[in-house]
Amino acid sequence: MSTPAEIATLFVEAFARRDVDAMAGHLADDVVFESPRGTIEGAAPVLAAMGQFAEVVAGVQILSVLGDGEQAMIMYDMVTGPFGTLRAADHLVIRDGRIVSDRLVFDTYELRKATP
């Protein structure tokens, strides 16, 4: 079984590729996703939101990954067309090899600036 740090890396890499099927393979059905834009519960709604945002992502560079037996923290630069490069950090809680909680933090300035 993969470690939480490995799962975090695979999940972010799948997001960068816009590979919703690969992302789905890492999420628990009852996952809770928190971001500066709100909280979403359940794998299907989380995948829909992440898939939609991934459409503007041109690439991801992973900067650091740390983890222990049940959680991981991954920091990465997300290159987007409309918002430039956004530095992001995800805190993931993993149970039975699946992500049950994803807390995403990033500076929302560029998103707020682009939204009328």
Sequence and secondary structure as in RCSB ss.txt:
>XXXX:A:sequence
MSTPAEIATLFVEAFARRDVDAMAGHLADDVVFESPRGTIEGAAPVLAAMGQFAEVVAGVQILSVLGDGEQAMIM
YDMVTGPFGTLRAADHLVIRDGRIVSDRLVFDTYELRKATP
>XXXX:A:secstr
   HHHHHHHHHHHHHHT HHHHHTTEEEEEEEEETTEEEESHHHHHHHHHHHHTTEEEEEEEEEEE SSEEEEE
EEEEETTTEEEEEEEEEEEETTEEEEEEEEE  HHHHHH  
